[in-house]
Each structure stands twice: as C-alpha cells, then as structure tokens.
Amino acid sequence: MTRSIRLDQAEASLRDPDPATRAGALTALARAARAGEAPRGTGDTFAWALADEHEDVRRVAADALRDLPELYFGDDGVDALLLAAARGRDTAVRDTAADLIGILAKGAGELYTQGFEDDEPQVRIQAVLGLIALRETARVAEAADDPSREVRVAVAEGLGRLAHPSGLPALEHLLTDHDPVVRIAALTAAAELGIPEPLEGRVVTAIAHTNWQVRCHAVRALAQARPDVAVQPLIKALHDRTVDVRRAAVQALEQWATDNPEVVTALTETLADPDPGVRTQARWSLA
C-alpha cells in the first residue's frame, strides 16, 4: 500500500479475513498519519480496530494510537474507545483506550471550563452539562456561584447525579441559595444522595424557609435521612400552615410509623388536622 492510502481502501482491507492484510492496512494508515497525510476518520478507524479478533491487528492499532496522540476522534471513535476501555479483549487494548479517554476528557474539560466565561447563560449551562458528562465534579462545582439561576440549578442537579464527596461543599452552599428554585434543586439533589451528613443541617434548616415550596421539598428530602435527624423536624412540619407541607410530612413519617412511638403519637394527633386529605393520609400511614 502507498503512503497516500485512502480511508475507503484501508477499510476494505480491514474487512479481509486475513489478519496480516488487516494489520497491513493499519500500518499503511499509521505511515500516512506520521507523514501528515492521514485521511479524516483515521482516528476512528484505529479506535474500532482495537476490537479486532486478532491480537496482532489490535497491537498495531494500539501502537498507532499511542504514537499518534494528535489523531482526531469523532463521536463514533469516542464510542469505540469507551467500549475498548471497558471491555477490551486484552490489557494493552484497555490501557491504551483508557489513556486516550483521559487525554480527551482533559482537553474537553478545559474547553468546557472556558465556557464559564461566556456572557450567555445557555452557553454556561452547556459547559456544566459537558463537565457532568465527563464526571468533572470539581469543575462543575466551580459554577455554584454563577449569576444565572438556571446555571446554578444545572450545577445542583449535576452534583446530585455525580454523587461524589468532593461536590458536597458546593451543594451545601446551594442549599443556602437566595433563590428558592435553586434551593429546591439542591434539596432534590441532596435527597438523591441520601442526605449525607455534611448536608443534614442545611436540609433541616430549610424546613423553616419562608417559601412553602422550599419547605415541602425539604420535608420530602428528609424522608431519605436517618430517623434521628429527620423525625423531629418532620413532626414539627405536621403543624405547617401550608397543607401540602403537612401532607408531605405525613408521607415522610409513614416509614417509621410501625416502630417509633413518637411518630405514632404525632400521626395520631394529625387525625384531627383541619384538612381532610391530611387526615386521610394519616389514617393510611397508621393502618
């Protein structure tokens, strides 16, 4: 094969049943790449060749990928690298793919972080979403003070999905956000994490927030907390002035209604609540 091999020629050879032919096609592509003549899509082709059934072909692909870090990878190639890193046929393949994914993630992470400087909130939101996809918890947390409510909401939601301890300080900060919508997103994220100990105090404090929707979400979040943390605030919430908060408190306390006498007493007293829906919920909880 010549140095100026076309990608379609290489891919035709990569379908050949003879592994030597397939390895030769990759070698020719690698030569072209080193000479600066690699056709577009070469990186993706090498990435998929990591899944070849023959060890010699996989070795040529892995060597080329290690020697040519400047190769471009499209979405298809990234998918192939992720697959190879997770389920590669041998250690060399998995290590090569994992190293390349790390390099790509670092470069993309730096690019997304630059997006935080954009004037448009939507661009900054996309930067947050990109960093979440890369599992860059620390960088996601950097946007917790963004002036846009929507960006801070995206940060709270992302920290809940990432579920990494390094994100807890930023999530604790968002639980005190001046905007109720952001607080609600942070409470939802805290609930998804099972209310880790560093967040317990902030979630309990939210029970007394002036916004009833924040109080309601705090009650729902406490349903995921330890009983020694949750029970007393939830019993207090049974007397909230807003019916939706009281209903949520009854639902949250139901899980402890069989083995906690204090909860049983509180729910029994709730049978006299002025709202028929709350009374009904209390009866169900005690049944």
Summary of the structure (lengths in Angstrom):
residues: 287
radius of gyration: 27.7
end to end distance: 79.4
largest distance: 88.1
contacts: 951
relative contact order: 0.05
helix: 74%
strand: 0%
